[in-house]
């Protein structure tokens, strides 16, 4: 494993970039069927969470200053919006990775063509 990493580090930067882009394309290609599966299962998960939290909140007492029942009643609504939150988080992570990739290409090209003093 260590030798393969060393061989990868010795390869030209453009091959490393191409390999990274191929890896990203494979990850996206695998994510599409997985997103379909998650979409199918999400309805069942949401129903299960709603039933469980309604059952939990049914035996909790309501206080004057703080109500655990109100907290647990809000959980199904929070879980309902979870895919949007996770999607925004993952999209932001990919955007950051792409920006970092462009910055590393700029850095490598700057180092490669800089005259040695």
SVG drawing of the C-alpha trace seen along z (x, -y; Angstrom):
<svg xmlns="http://www.w3.org/2000/svg" viewBox="-50 -33 69 35">
<polyline fill="none" stroke="black" stroke-width="0.4" points="0.0,0.0 2.8,-2.4 4.6,-1.7 1.4,-2.4 1.0,-5.8 4.6,-6.6 4.2,-5.7 1.1,-7.9 3.0,-10.8 5.7,-10.4 3.3,-10.5 2.8,-13.8 0.3,-16.2 -2.0,-16.1 -2.4,-12.3 -3.2,-12.8 -5.9,-15.3 -7.3,-13.0 -7.4,-10.1 -9.2,-12.3 -11.8,-13.4 -12.4,-9.8 -12.8,-8.9 -15.3,-11.7 -17.2,-10.6 -17.4,-7.0 -18.6,-8.3 -21.3,-10.4 -22.3,-7.4 -22.7,-5.2 -24.6,-8.0 -27.4,-8.2 -28.8,-4.6 -28.2,-5.0 -30.2,-8.2 -33.1,-6.3 -32.9,-3.7 -32.9,-6.3 -35.9,-8.1 -37.8,-4.8 -36.9,-4.0 -37.3,-7.6 -41.1,-7.4 -41.0,-4.3 -38.4,-5.9 -40.4,-9.0 -43.6,-7.0 -41.6,-5.0 -40.1,-8.1 -43.5,-9.8 -45.1,-6.7 -42.3,-6.2 -42.1,-9.9 -45.9,-10.2 -45.8,-7.1 -42.9,-8.6 -44.6,-12.0 -47.9,-10.4 -46.6,-9.3 -44.5,-12.5 -46.0,-15.1 -46.3,-18.7 -44.5,-21.1 -45.2,-24.8 -41.8,-26.1 -40.5,-23.4 -42.3,-20.6 -40.6,-17.5 -43.7,-16.7 -43.3,-19.8 -39.7,-18.8 -40.6,-15.3 -43.6,-16.6 -41.2,-18.7 -38.8,-15.8 -40.9,-14.4 -41.0,-17.8 -37.2,-18.1 -36.7,-14.6 -39.0,-15.5 -36.5,-18.3 -33.4,-16.2 -32.8,-15.3 -32.7,-18.9 -30.2,-19.7 -28.0,-16.8 -28.2,-17.6 -27.1,-21.2 -24.2,-20.0 -23.0,-17.4 -23.3,-20.0 -21.2,-22.5 -18.6,-19.8 -18.3,-19.0 -18.1,-22.6 -15.3,-23.0 -13.5,-20.0 -13.6,-21.4 -12.4,-24.8 -9.5,-23.1 -8.7,-21.0 -8.4,-24.1 -6.3,-25.8 -4.0,-22.8 -3.6,-22.8 -2.7,-26.5 -0.2,-25.9 1.4,-22.9 1.7,-24.8 3.2,-27.8 5.8,-25.6 6.6,-23.6 7.4,-26.6 9.0,-28.8 12.7,-29.3 14.8,-27.8 16.9,-30.6"/>
</svg>
